[in-house]
Amino acid sequence: MNSQGRTYRDVFTLMREEPEARLYFEKLPATVREQMSTHAFRINSMNSMRSYAENLTHNTQ
């Protein structure tokens, strides 16, 4: 199953529908998870989740 191109309403729907997204989210630092949850509607795909997390981790180091 290739979930890379699928889009969802928000990060919570993404994680509910895609186990890979849930596992990825759970491995992120707490500060990144918090930011993603706060801006849930900006994240609607696995690609946007990875990109958002990468941007946040680069900006906090």
N, CA, C and O atoms as a Tripos MOL2 file, in Angstrom:
@<TRIPOS>MOLECULE
protein
  244   243    61     0     0
PROTEIN
NO_CHARGES

@<TRIPOS>ATOM
      1 N           0.8460   -1.1880    0.0000 N.3       1 MET1
      2 CA          0.0000    0.0000    0.0000 C.3       1 MET1
      3 C           0.8850    1.2440    0.0000 C.2       1 MET1
      4 O           1.7460    1.3840    0.8690 O.2       1 MET1
      5 N           0.6940    2.1240   -0.9330 N.am      2 ASN2
      6 CA          1.4540    3.3600   -1.0230 C.3       2 ASN2
      7 C           0.5850    4.5220   -0.5770 C.2       2 ASN2
      8 O          -0.3160    4.9480   -1.3000 O.2       2 ASN2
      9 N           0.8600    5.0340    0.6190 N.am      3 SER3
     10 CA          0.0580    6.1180    1.1770 C.3       3 SER3
     11 C           0.6560    7.4830    0.8860 C.2       3 SER3
     12 O           0.1030    8.4990    1.3080 O.2       3 SER3
     13 N           1.7750    7.5290    0.1710 N.am      4 GLN4
     14 CA          2.4750    8.7830   -0.0500 C.3       4 GLN4
     15 C           1.6140    9.8330   -0.7470 C.2       4 GLN4
     16 O           1.7010   11.0120   -0.4030 O.2       4 GLN4
     17 N           0.7930    9.4440   -1.7060 N.am      5 GLY5
     18 CA          0.0270   10.4080   -2.4690 C.3       5 GLY5
     19 C          -1.3570   10.7170   -1.9160 C.2       5 GLY5
     20 O          -2.0130   11.6440   -2.3910 O.2       5 GLY5
     21 N          -1.8060    9.9740   -0.9440 N.am      6 ARG6
     22 CA         -3.1510   10.1860   -0.3890 C.3       6 ARG6
     23 C          -3.1740   11.4010    0.5180 C.2       6 ARG6
     24 O          -2.2080   11.6830    1.2270 O.2       6 ARG6
     25 N          -4.2730   12.1070    0.4870 N.am      7 THR7
     26 CA         -4.4390   13.2510    1.3820 C.3       7 THR7
     27 C          -5.6610   13.0350    2.2690 C.2       7 THR7
     28 O          -6.6200   12.3560    1.8980 O.2       7 THR7
     29 N          -5.5900   13.6300    3.4410 N.am      8 TYR8
     30 CA         -6.6340   13.4980    4.4500 C.3       8 TYR8
     31 C          -7.0170   14.8690    4.9720 C.2       8 TYR8
     32 O          -6.3640   15.8670    4.6660 O.2       8 TYR8
     33 N          -8.0670   14.9110    5.7540 N.am      9 ARG9
     34 CA         -8.5720   16.1740    6.2810 C.3       9 ARG9
     35 C          -7.5670   16.8680    7.1930 C.2       9 ARG9
     36 O          -7.4120   18.0880    7.1370 O.2       9 ARG9
     37 N          -6.8880   16.0960    8.0310 N.am     10 ASP10
     38 CA         -5.9290   16.6570    8.9830 C.3      10 ASP10
     39 C          -4.9980   15.5610    9.4720 C.2      10 ASP10
     40 O          -5.1240   14.4040    9.0710 O.2      10 ASP10
     41 N          -4.0740   15.9250   10.3290 N.am     11 VAL11
     42 CA         -3.0830   14.9650   10.8120 C.3      11 VAL11
     43 C          -3.7270   13.8380   11.6130 C.2      11 VAL11
     44 O          -3.2360   12.7090   11.5940 O.2      11 VAL11
     45 N          -4.8070   14.1270   12.3090 N.am     12 PHE12
     46 CA         -5.4610   13.0950   13.1160 C.3      12 PHE12
     47 C          -6.1350   12.0440   12.2390 C.2      12 PHE12
     48 O          -6.0820   10.8520   12.5440 O.2      12 PHE12
     49 N          -6.7580   12.4760   11.1650 N.am     13 THR13
     50 CA         -7.3570   11.5410   10.2120 C.3      13 THR13
     51 C          -6.2680   10.7320    9.5260 C.2      13 THR13
     52 O          -6.4100    9.5240    9.3340 O.2      13 THR13
     53 N          -5.1930   11.3910    9.1600 N.am     14 LEU14
     54 CA         -4.0490   10.7150    8.5490 C.3      14 LEU14
     55 C          -3.5580    9.5870    9.4520 C.2      14 LEU14
     56 O          -3.3580    8.4650    8.9860 O.2      14 LEU14
     57 N          -3.3640    9.8720   10.7310 N.am     15 MET15
     58 CA         -2.8570    8.8570   11.6450 C.3      15 MET15
     59 C          -3.8690    7.7420   11.8920 C.2      15 MET15
     60 O          -3.4900    6.5880   12.0910 O.2      15 MET15
     61 N          -5.1220    8.0760   11.8790 N.am     16 ARG16
     62 CA         -6.1610    7.0650   12.0740 C.3      16 ARG16
     63 C          -6.2340    6.1130   10.8760 C.2      16 ARG16
     64 O          -6.4640    4.9150   11.0430 O.2      16 ARG16
     65 N          -6.0380    6.6450    9.6810 N.am     17 GLU17
     66 CA         -6.1620    5.8520    8.4500 C.3      17 GLU17
     67 C          -4.8690    5.1640    8.0150 C.2      17 GLU17
     68 O          -4.9090    4.1500    7.3180 O.2      17 GLU17
     69 N          -3.7380    5.7050    8.4200 N.am     18 GLU18
     70 CA         -2.4420    5.1830    7.9740 C.3      18 GLU18
     71 C          -1.5720    4.7940    9.1780 C.2      18 GLU18
     72 O          -1.0120    5.6690    9.8370 O.2      18 GLU18
     73 N          -1.4550    3.5150    9.4650 N.am     19 PRO19
     74 CA         -0.6310    3.0760   10.5990 C.3      19 PRO19
     75 C           0.8140    3.5840   10.5260 C.2      19 PRO19
     76 O           1.4270    3.8670   11.5550 O.2      19 PRO19
     77 N           1.3490    3.6960    9.3160 N.am     20 GLU20
     78 CA          2.7150    4.2030    9.1450 C.3      20 GLU20
     79 C           2.8450    5.6260    9.6980 C.2      20 GLU20
     80 O           3.8570    5.9690   10.3100 O.2      20 GLU20
     81 N           1.8290    6.4390    9.4820 N.am     21 ALA21
     82 CA          1.8380    7.8170    9.9710 C.3      21 ALA21
     83 C           1.7980    7.8470   11.4950 C.2      21 ALA21
     84 O           2.5020    8.6380   12.1230 O.2      21 ALA21
     85 N           0.9820    6.9920   12.0840 N.am     22 ARG22
     86 CA          0.8920    6.9150   13.5480 C.3      22 ARG22
     87 C           2.2450    6.5190   14.1440 C.2      22 ARG22
     88 O           2.7000    7.1300   15.1110 O.2      22 ARG22
     89 N           2.8830    5.5080   13.5740 N.am     23 LEU23
     90 CA          4.1860    5.0740   14.0810 C.3      23 LEU23
     91 C           5.2350    6.1740   13.9400 C.2      23 LEU23
     92 O           6.0350    6.3960   14.8490 O.2      23 LEU23
     93 N           5.2300    6.8530   12.8080 N.am     24 TYR24
     94 CA          6.1730    7.9510   12.5690 C.3      24 TYR24
     95 C           5.9570    9.0570   13.6020 C.2      24 TYR24
     96 O           6.9140    9.5540   14.1960 O.2      24 TYR24
     97 N           4.7050    9.4360   13.8100 N.am     25 PHE25
     98 CA          4.3520   10.4900   14.7630 C.3      25 PHE25
     99 C           4.8250   10.1390   16.1690 C.2      25 PHE25
    100 O           5.3890   10.9820   16.8660 O.2      25 PHE25
    101 N           4.5980    8.9060   16.5830 N.am     26 GLU26
    102 CA          4.9510    8.4820   17.9360 C.3      26 GLU26
    103 C           6.4520    8.4920   18.1860 C.2      26 GLU26
    104 O           6.8750    8.5630   19.3400 O.2      26 GLU26
    105 N           7.2600    8.4230   17.1500 N.am     27 LYS27
    106 CA          8.7210    8.4320   17.2980 C.3      27 LYS27
    107 C           9.3070    9.8390   17.3190 C.2      27 LYS27
    108 O          10.4880   10.0170   17.6160 O.2      27 LYS27
    109 N           8.4860   10.8360   17.0040 N.am     28 LEU28
    110 CA          8.9750   12.2140   16.9650 C.3      28 LEU28
    111 C           9.1300   12.7750   18.3820 C.2      28 LEU28
    112 O           8.4690   12.3120   19.3110 O.2      28 LEU28
    113 N          10.0040   13.7730   18.5430 N.am     29 PRO29
    114 CA         10.1300   14.4270   19.8450 C.3      29 PRO29
    115 C           8.7970   15.0660   20.2650 C.2      29 PRO29
    116 O           7.9930   15.4560   19.4180 O.2      29 PRO29
    117 N           8.5790   15.1650   21.5550 N.am     30 ALA30
    118 CA          7.3270   15.7030   22.0930 C.3      30 ALA30
    119 C           7.0230   17.1050   21.5700 C.2      30 ALA30
    120 O           5.8670   17.4250   21.2970 O.2      30 ALA30
    121 N           8.0420   17.9340   21.4280 N.am     31 THR31
    122 CA          7.7990   19.3020   20.9540 C.3      31 THR31
    123 C           7.2930   19.3110   19.5170 C.2      31 THR31
    124 O           6.4560   20.1380   19.1560 O.2      31 THR31
    125 N           7.7980   18.4000   18.7030 N.am     32 VAL32
    126 CA          7.3560   18.3080   17.3090 C.3      32 VAL32
    127 C           5.9220   17.7830   17.2610 C.2      32 VAL32
    128 O           5.0950   18.3010   16.5110 O.2      32 VAL32
    129 N           5.6300   16.7610   18.0550 N.am     33 ARG33
    130 CA          4.2610   16.2260   18.1040 C.3      33 ARG33
    131 C           3.2690   17.3030   18.5460 C.2      33 ARG33
    132 O           2.1600   17.3910   18.0180 O.2      33 ARG33
    133 N           3.6710   18.1040   19.5010 N.am     34 GLU34
    134 CA          2.7960   19.1770   19.9870 C.3      34 GLU34
    135 C           2.5190   20.2010   18.8860 C.2      34 GLU34
    136 O           1.3770   20.6180   18.6920 O.2      34 GLU34
    137 N           3.5620   20.6010   18.1740 N.am     35 GLN35
    138 CA          3.3910   21.5640   17.0810 C.3      35 GLN35
    139 C           2.5040   20.9890   15.9790 C.2      35 GLN35
    140 O           1.6520   21.6910   15.4350 O.2      35 GLN35
    141 N           2.7000   19.7310   15.6560 N.am     36 MET36
    142 CA          1.8650   19.0990   14.6310 C.3      36 MET36
    143 C           0.4000   19.0700   15.0610 C.2      36 MET36
    144 O          -0.4940   19.3290   14.2560 O.2      36 MET36
    145 N           0.1640   18.7580   16.3160 N.am     37 SER37
    146 CA         -1.2060   18.7130   16.8170 C.3      37 SER37
    147 C          -1.8420   20.0980   16.7960 C.2      37 SER37
    148 O          -3.0250   20.2420   16.4890 O.2      37 SER37
    149 N          -1.0540   21.1080   17.1230 N.am     38 THR38
    150 CA         -1.5580   22.4830   17.1300 C.3      38 THR38
    151 C          -1.9110   22.9540   15.7230 C.2      38 THR38
    152 O          -2.8420   23.7400   15.5440 O.2      38 THR38
    153 N          -1.1750   22.4800   14.7320 N.am     39 HIS39
    154 CA         -1.3780   22.8840   13.3340 C.3      39 HIS39
    155 C          -1.8760   21.7090   12.4950 C.2      39 HIS39
    156 O          -1.4260   21.5080   11.3670 O.2      39 HIS39
    157 N          -2.7910   20.9500   13.0450 N.am     40 ALA40
    158 CA         -3.2590   19.6920   12.4450 C.3      40 ALA40
    159 C          -3.7560   19.8370   11.0130 C.2      40 ALA40
    160 O          -3.5410   18.9450   10.1930 O.2      40 ALA40
    161 N          -4.4190   20.9510   10.7010 N.am     41 PHE41
    162 CA         -4.9990   21.0900    9.3670 C.3      41 PHE41
    163 C          -3.9610   21.3950    8.2880 C.2      41 PHE41
    164 O          -4.2760   21.3500    7.0990 O.2      41 PHE41
    165 N          -2.7350   21.7030    8.6890 N.am     42 ARG42
    166 CA         -1.6680   21.9320    7.7170 C.3      42 ARG42
    167 C          -1.0570   20.6210    7.2410 C.2      42 ARG42
    168 O          -0.3610   20.5880    6.2260 O.2      42 ARG42
    169 N          -1.3130   19.5520    7.9640 N.am     43 ILE43
    170 CA         -0.6970   18.2600    7.6740 C.3      43 ILE43
    171 C          -1.7870   17.3080    7.2110 C.2      43 ILE43
    172 O          -2.6470   16.9050    7.9930 O.2      43 ILE43
    173 N          -1.7430   16.9500    5.9230 N.am     44 ASN44
    174 CA         -2.8230   16.1220    5.3780 C.3      44 ASN44
    175 C          -2.3290   14.9210    4.5790 C.2      44 ASN44
    176 O          -3.1180   14.2460    3.9180 O.2      44 ASN44
    177 N          -1.0180   14.6500    4.6390 N.am     45 SER45
    178 CA         -0.4670   13.4980    3.9240 C.3      45 SER45
    179 C           0.8130   13.0550    4.6180 C.2      45 SER45
    180 O           1.3640   13.7730    5.4520 O.2      45 SER45
    181 N           1.2710   11.8770    4.2660 N.am     46 MET46
    182 CA          2.5330   11.3810    4.8120 C.3      46 MET46
    183 C           3.6760   12.2950    4.3960 C.2      46 MET46
    184 O           4.5730   12.5720    5.1920 O.2      46 MET46
    185 N           3.6480   12.7620    3.1540 N.am     47 ASN47
    186 CA          4.6920   13.6740    2.6840 C.3      47 ASN47
    187 C           4.6890   14.9740    3.4730 C.2      47 ASN47
    188 O           5.7510   15.4600    3.8650 O.2      47 ASN47
    189 N           3.5170   15.5430    3.7100 N.am     48 SER48
    190 CA          3.4700   16.8060    4.4560 C.3      48 SER48
    191 C           3.8610   16.5890    5.9100 C.2      48 SER48
    192 O           4.4410   17.4800    6.5300 O.2      48 SER48
    193 N           3.5520   15.4140    6.4650 N.am     49 MET49
    194 CA          3.9530   15.1140    7.8390 C.3      49 MET49
    195 C           5.4760   15.0620    7.9520 C.2      49 MET49
    196 O           6.0610   15.6510    8.8610 O.2      49 MET49
    197 N           6.1030   14.3590    7.0300 N.am     50 ARG50
    198 CA          7.5670   14.2600    7.0540 C.3      50 ARG50
    199 C           8.2240   15.6260    6.8490 C.2      50 ARG50
    200 O           9.1810   15.9750    7.5410 O.2      50 ARG50
    201 N           7.7090   16.3810    5.9060 N.am     51 SER51
    202 CA          8.2520   17.7050    5.6280 C.3      51 SER51
    203 C           8.1030   18.6360    6.8270 C.2      51 SER51
    204 O           9.0420   19.3450    7.1900 O.2      51 SER51
    205 N           6.9410   18.6310    7.4290 N.am     52 TYR52
    206 CA          6.6790   19.4850    8.5960 C.3      52 TYR52
    207 C           7.6070   19.0980    9.7440 C.2      52 TYR52
    208 O           8.1940   19.9680   10.3880 O.2      52 TYR52
    209 N           7.7420   17.7990   10.0000 N.am     53 ALA53
    210 CA          8.6150   17.3340   11.0770 C.3      53 ALA53
    211 C          10.0680   17.7060   10.8050 C.2      53 ALA53
    212 O          10.7870   18.1310   11.7080 O.2      53 ALA53
    213 N          10.4890   17.5450    9.5690 N.am     54 GLU54
    214 CA         11.8660   17.8890    9.2110 C.3      54 GLU54
    215 C          12.1220   19.3770    9.4240 C.2      54 GLU54
    216 O          13.1530   19.7570    9.9800 O.2      54 GLU54
    217 N          11.2020   20.2080    8.9920 N.am     55 ASN55
    218 CA         11.3530   21.6600    9.1900 C.3      55 ASN55
    219 C          11.4220   22.0140   10.6720 C.2      55 ASN55
    220 O          12.2370   22.8420   11.0770 O.2      55 ASN55
    221 N          10.5800   21.3970   11.4700 N.am     56 LEU56
    222 CA         10.5690   21.6900   12.9020 C.3      56 LEU56
    223 C          11.8520   21.2200   13.5830 C.2      56 LEU56
    224 O          12.3880   21.9270   14.4360 O.2      56 LEU56
    225 N          12.3450   20.0520   13.2240 N.am     57 THR57
    226 CA         13.5440   19.5450   13.8800 C.3      57 THR57
    227 C          14.7850   20.3330   13.4520 C.2      57 THR57
    228 O          15.7090   20.5040   14.2470 O.2      57 THR57
    229 N          14.8160   20.8060   12.2230 N.am     58 HIS58
    230 CA         15.9530   21.6240   11.7820 C.3      58 HIS58
    231 C          15.9280   23.0020   12.4300 C.2      58 HIS58
    232 O          16.9810   23.5790   12.6980 O.2      58 HIS58
    233 N          14.7490   23.5260   12.6790 N.am     59 ASN59
    234 CA         14.6170   24.8510   13.2800 C.3      59 ASN59
    235 C          14.8480   24.8550   14.7770 C.2      59 ASN59
    236 O          15.0940   25.9130   15.3570 O.2      59 ASN59
    237 N          14.7750   23.6890   15.4230 N.am     60 THR60
    238 CA         14.9380   23.6380   16.8750 C.3      60 THR60
    239 C          16.3140   23.1670   17.2920 C.2      60 THR60
    240 O          16.6090   23.1160   18.4860 O.2      60 THR60
    241 N          17.1650   22.8200   16.3350 N.am     61 GLN61
    242 CA         18.5060   22.3430   16.6890 C.3      61 GLN61
    243 C          19.4960   23.4750   16.7340 C.2      61 GLN61
    244 O          20.6740   23.2550   17.0160 O.2      61 GLN61
@<TRIPOS>BOND
     1     1     2 1
     2     2     3 1
     3     3     4 2
     4     3     5 am
     5     5     6 1
     6     6     7 1
     7     7     8 2
     8     7     9 am
     9     9    10 1
    10    10    11 1
    11    11    12 2
    12    11    13 am
    13    13    14 1
    14    14    15 1
    15    15    16 2
    16    15    17 am
    17    17    18 1
    18    18    19 1
    19    19    20 2
    20    19    21 am
    21    21    22 1
    22    22    23 1
    23    23    24 2
    24    23    25 am
    25    25    26 1
    26    26    27 1
    27    27    28 2
    28    27    29 am
    29    29    30 1
    30    30    31 1
    31    31    32 2
    32    31    33 am
    33    33    34 1
    34    34    35 1
    35    35    36 2
    36    35    37 am
    37    37    38 1
    38    38    39 1
    39    39    40 2
    40    39    41 am
    41    41    42 1
    42    42    43 1
    43    43    44 2
    44    43    45 am
    45    45    46 1
    46    46    47 1
    47    47    48 2
    48    47    49 am
    49    49    50 1
    50    50    51 1
    51    51    52 2
    52    51    53 am
    53    53    54 1
    54    54    55 1
    55    55    56 2
    56    55    57 am
    57    57    58 1
    58    58    59 1
    59    59    60 2
    60    59    61 am
    61    61    62 1
    62    62    63 1
    63    63    64 2
    64    63    65 am
    65    65    66 1
    66    66    67 1
    67    67    68 2
    68    67    69 am
    69    69    70 1
    70    70    71 1
    71    71    72 2
    72    71    73 am
    73    73    74 1
    74    74    75 1
    75    75    76 2
    76    75    77 am
    77    77    78 1
    78    78    79 1
    79    79    80 2
    80    79    81 am
    81    81    82 1
    82    82    83 1
    83    83    84 2
    84    83    85 am
    85    85    86 1
    86    86    87 1
    87    87    88 2
    88    87    89 am
    89    89    90 1
    90    90    91 1
    91    91    92 2
    92    91    93 am
    93    93    94 1
    94    94    95 1
    95    95    96 2
    96    95    97 am
    97    97    98 1
    98    98    99 1
    99    99   100 2
   100    99   101 am
   101   101   102 1
   102   102   103 1
   103   103   104 2
   104   103   105 am
   105   105   106 1
   106   106   107 1
   107   107   108 2
   108   107   109 am
   109   109   110 1
   110   110   111 1
   111   111   112 2
   112   111   113 am
   113   113   114 1
   114   114   115 1
   115   115   116 2
   116   115   117 am
   117   117   118 1
   118   118   119 1
   119   119   120 2
   120   119   121 am
   121   121   122 1
   122   122   123 1
   123   123   124 2
   124   123   125 am
   125   125   126 1
   126   126   127 1
   127   127   128 2
   128   127   129 am
   129   129   130 1
   130   130   131 1
   131   131   132 2
   132   131   133 am
   133   133   134 1
   134   134   135 1
   135   135   136 2
   136   135   137 am
   137   137   138 1
   138   138   139 1
   139   139   140 2
   140   139   141 am
   141   141   142 1
   142   142   143 1
   143   143   144 2
   144   143   145 am
   145   145   146 1
   146   146   147 1
   147   147   148 2
   148   147   149 am
   149   149   150 1
   150   150   151 1
   151   151   152 2
   152   151   153 am
   153   153   154 1
   154   154   155 1
   155   155   156 2
   156   155   157 am
   157   157   158 1
   158   158   159 1
   159   159   160 2
   160   159   161 am
   161   161   162 1
   162   162   163 1
   163   163   164 2
   164   163   165 am
   165   165   166 1
   166   166   167 1
   167   167   168 2
   168   167   169 am
   169   169   170 1
   170   170   171 1
   171   171   172 2
   172   171   173 am
   173   173   174 1
   174   174   175 1
   175   175   176 2
   176   175   177 am
   177   177   178 1
   178   178   179 1
   179   179   180 2
   180   179   181 am
   181   181   182 1
   182   182   183 1
   183   183   184 2
   184   183   185 am
   185   185   186 1
   186   186   187 1
   187   187   188 2
   188   187   189 am
   189   189   190 1
   190   190   191 1
   191   191   192 2
   192   191   193 am
   193   193   194 1
   194   194   195 1
   195   195   196 2
   196   195   197 am
   197   197   198 1
   198   198   199 1
   199   199   200 2
   200   199   201 am
   201   201   202 1
   202   202   203 1
   203   203   204 2
   204   203   205 am
   205   205   206 1
   206   206   207 1
   207   207   208 2
   208   207   209 am
   209   209   210 1
   210   210   211 1
   211   211   212 2
   212   211   213 am
   213   213   214 1
   214   214   215 1
   215   215   216 2
   216   215   217 am
   217   217   218 1
   218   218   219 1
   219   219   220 2
   220   219   221 am
   221   221   222 1
   222   222   223 1
   223   223   224 2
   224   223   225 am
   225   225   226 1
   226   226   227 1
   227   227   228 2
   228   227   229 am
   229   229   230 1
   230   230   231 1
   231   231   232 2
   232   231   233 am
   233   233   234 1
   234   234   235 1
   235   235   236 2
   236   235   237 am
   237   237   238 1
   238   238   239 1
   239   239   240 2
   240   239   241 am
   241   241   242 1
   242   242   243 1
   243   243   244 2
@<TRIPOS>SUBSTRUCTURE
     1 MET1         2 RESIDUE 1 A MET
     2 ASN2         6 RESIDUE 1 A ASN
     3 SER3        10 RESIDUE 1 A SER
     4 GLN4        14 RESIDUE 1 A GLN
     5 GLY5        18 RESIDUE 1 A GLY
     6 ARG6        22 RESIDUE 1 A ARG
     7 THR7        26 RESIDUE 1 A THR
     8 TYR8        30 RESIDUE 1 A TYR
     9 ARG9        34 RESIDUE 1 A ARG
    10 ASP10       38 RESIDUE 1 A ASP
    11 VAL11       42 RESIDUE 1 A VAL
    12 PHE12       46 RESIDUE 1 A PHE
    13 THR13       50 RESIDUE 1 A THR
    14 LEU14       54 RESIDUE 1 A LEU
    15 MET15       58 RESIDUE 1 A MET
    16 ARG16       62 RESIDUE 1 A ARG
    17 GLU17       66 RESIDUE 1 A GLU
    18 GLU18       70 RESIDUE 1 A GLU
    19 PRO19       74 RESIDUE 1 A PRO
    20 GLU20       78 RESIDUE 1 A GLU
    21 ALA21       82 RESIDUE 1 A ALA
    22 ARG22       86 RESIDUE 1 A ARG
    23 LEU23       90 RESIDUE 1 A LEU
    24 TYR24       94 RESIDUE 1 A TYR
    25 PHE25       98 RESIDUE 1 A PHE
    26 GLU26      102 RESIDUE 1 A GLU
    27 LYS27      106 RESIDUE 1 A LYS
    28 LEU28      110 RESIDUE 1 A LEU
    29 PRO29      114 RESIDUE 1 A PRO
    30 ALA30      118 RESIDUE 1 A ALA
    31 THR31      122 RESIDUE 1 A THR
    32 VAL32      126 RESIDUE 1 A VAL
    33 ARG33      130 RESIDUE 1 A ARG
    34 GLU34      134 RESIDUE 1 A GLU
    35 GLN35      138 RESIDUE 1 A GLN
    36 MET36      142 RESIDUE 1 A MET
    37 SER37      146 RESIDUE 1 A SER
    38 THR38      150 RESIDUE 1 A THR
    39 HIS39      154 RESIDUE 1 A HIS
    40 ALA40      158 RESIDUE 1 A ALA
    41 PHE41      162 RESIDUE 1 A PHE
    42 ARG42      166 RESIDUE 1 A ARG
    43 ILE43      170 RESIDUE 1 A ILE
    44 ASN44      174 RESIDUE 1 A ASN
    45 SER45      178 RESIDUE 1 A SER
    46 MET46      182 RESIDUE 1 A MET
    47 ASN47      186 RESIDUE 1 A ASN
    48 SER48      190 RESIDUE 1 A SER
    49 MET49      194 RESIDUE 1 A MET
    50 ARG50      198 RESIDUE 1 A ARG
    51 SER51      202 RESIDUE 1 A SER
    52 TYR52      206 RESIDUE 1 A TYR
    53 ALA53      210 RESIDUE 1 A ALA
    54 GLU54      214 RESIDUE 1 A GLU
    55 ASN55      218 RESIDUE 1 A ASN
    56 LEU56      222 RESIDUE 1 A LEU
    57 THR57      226 RESIDUE 1 A THR
    58 HIS58      230 RESIDUE 1 A HIS
    59 ASN59      234 RESIDUE 1 A ASN
    60 THR60      238 RESIDUE 1 A THR
    61 GLN61      242 RESIDUE 1 A GLN
